[in-house]
Amino acid sequence: MRARAVAAAGLLLGSSCAQVVSQTRRERGQLLRAFERQAPREPAGHRAEAVARWPSLELTVTSSSICRTEAVREYAEELVTERSAPAAGPSLALGVTAVTAGGALLLFRGSFSAEPNDTIIDGAGNYGASDRQVATAWAIPLLAIGAPSIVLGVMGLLQPGETVSQAGVDPVIEVREARCDERPAGGTLAVVGPSGPLEGRALQDGKVSLSREALKGTVMGLALDGQPVTLEPEDHRELESFSACARMLPLPEGAALKNASTPELLIRLGEAQQCAPIPGAGGTEAMARLTELLAERGVPVPFGDQ
Amino acid sequence: MRARPSLGLLRVMALAATTSIAPGCSGPPAPDAAICRDVIHRLCLPVRCPVVTATFAVGDPCELDLRARSGCGQDDFTFQEPLTRDRVLECRLVLLRAGLEMQQHPDCEDVAEMIEQCPDVTAFLGGQP
């Protein structure tokens, strides 16, 4: 009996937790304005242009920034916060039911028999409770739980509402990037080989002229005061062609060239082909000479007639 | 075999149950005569346990026989020293393991345990412990 009363009380108490739920949503309003703005500039690093003027390679190094232009559309936005207490109604209804039932049991408890239940004797030697005691045992928890349930239900019903706050939002819908602030770079430019930067040369108004000796080895790239310098593809090809000329030229004279091994001639032919676009270097003439020598030895030329 | 609570534990449980339930869910104390008759009733409920027949040497009607031996038949019966009401209630707890209802037949194992652990009650009812 007590257990059933406690279970009923728990059910009612659980429903009394009339929690207020708050939900916020954003509602986008009309377009207020559209405009463009400049974002903070960021360094874009160094870039070099290479022009071969045999027997030297002229490099022009520039520093620049990245300029970002943001297209913005500003909208009006409303933040709508809704508060609701979905459990308030059930809590109130169950509270009223519990109080009504408990009150009725308490009010009419006199109608129930006060005679103890003599069909049962508990472990302590007492008779079972009378009907009046049972009614009272139910009434008190029902009232004790139903009343707070009503209070919480009413509070929950009074709290719901809606608040609206306005704010402007300006989402960026497009970003355009462009190189800007290009200027001659200053510092010391070094050719980077397989073992790291080689001896550097100071830039004069962003320009420096490198001799064929400086580019005779394998060139991995360029560095300005330790910072990498980027090259466009065509400038990179120019640098590699010049470096090939520096390694391949001049060809050994007469007998020395004729006595060179076939693999050496093939390597020189490959570099001569790479060197050929450099005007005035003699790459084309070297190609012809090497091709002729290889033909005399009956070695097919892998680069064809180029 | 299921674990059975000891008499001491049953006493604690009964005390706790009494403390928590008594204010709202139990009636007035039953008279000694009613408690005595309840014990006899549970012992004699058909089908009677063999240990009851053997210990108390009863036939039918068992209940009337044991009431007459113990004096419980009188409405003004009260337990007399050295057998006290508390002692009888303590021994009765073993018979309540199967349930409080009067028509709830106790397990014969519980009946045997009661007879073994409560020789004074057994003797009071005219049995040979």
Contacts between the chains, C-beta under 8 A, distances in Angstrom:
chain1	res1	chain2	res2	distance
A	1	B	25	5.5
A	2	B	20	7.5
A	2	B	21	6.0
A	2	B	24	7.1
A	2	B	25	5.4
A	116	B	27	2.8
A	116	B	28	5.7
A	117	B	27	6.2
A	118	B	27	7.8
A	118	B	30	7.4
A	118	B	34	7.3
A	119	B	101	7.9
A	119	B	102	6.0
A	120	B	100	5.5
A	120	B	101	6.6
A	120	B	102	6.7
A	121	B	30	4.8
A	121	B	34	6.4
A	121	B	35	6.4
A	121	B	38	5.3
A	121	B	100	7.7
A	122	B	14	7.8
A	122	B	17	7.1
A	122	B	18	7.3
A	122	B	21	7.6
A	122	B	26	5.7
A	122	B	100	6.2
A	123	B	10	7.4
A	123	B	13	7.6
A	123	B	14	3.8
A	123	B	17	6.4
A	123	B	18	7.3
A	123	B	89	7.1
A	123	B	92	7.5
A	123	B	93	5.4
A	123	B	96	5.8
A	123	B	100	7.7
A	124	B	14	5.5
A	124	B	15	7.5
A	124	B	17	7.2
A	124	B	18	3.9
A	124	B	22	7.3
A	124	B	26	7.4
A	124	B	89	6.9
A	125	B	29	5.7
A	125	B	30	5.6
A	125	B	35	5.6
A	125	B	85	6.8
A	125	B	89	4.9
A	126	B	18	7.2
A	126	B	22	6.6
A	126	B	26	4.3
A	126	B	27	5.8
A	126	B	28	6.6
A	126	B	29	5.4
A	126	B	30	6.4
A	127	B	26	7.1
A	127	B	27	3.6
A	127	B	28	6.0
A	127	B	29	7.6
A	127	B	30	5.1
A	127	B	34	8.0
A	128	B	26	6.6
A	128	B	27	5.7
A	129	B	24	6.9
A	129	B	25	4.7
A	129	B	26	5.4
A	129	B	27	5.4
A	130	B	27	5.8
A	133	B	24	6.0
A	133	B	25	6.8
A	133	B	26	8.0
A	133	B	27	7.1
A	134	B	25	7.3
A	136	B	24	6.6
A	137	B	24	3.8
A	137	B	25	5.8
A	140	B	24	7.9
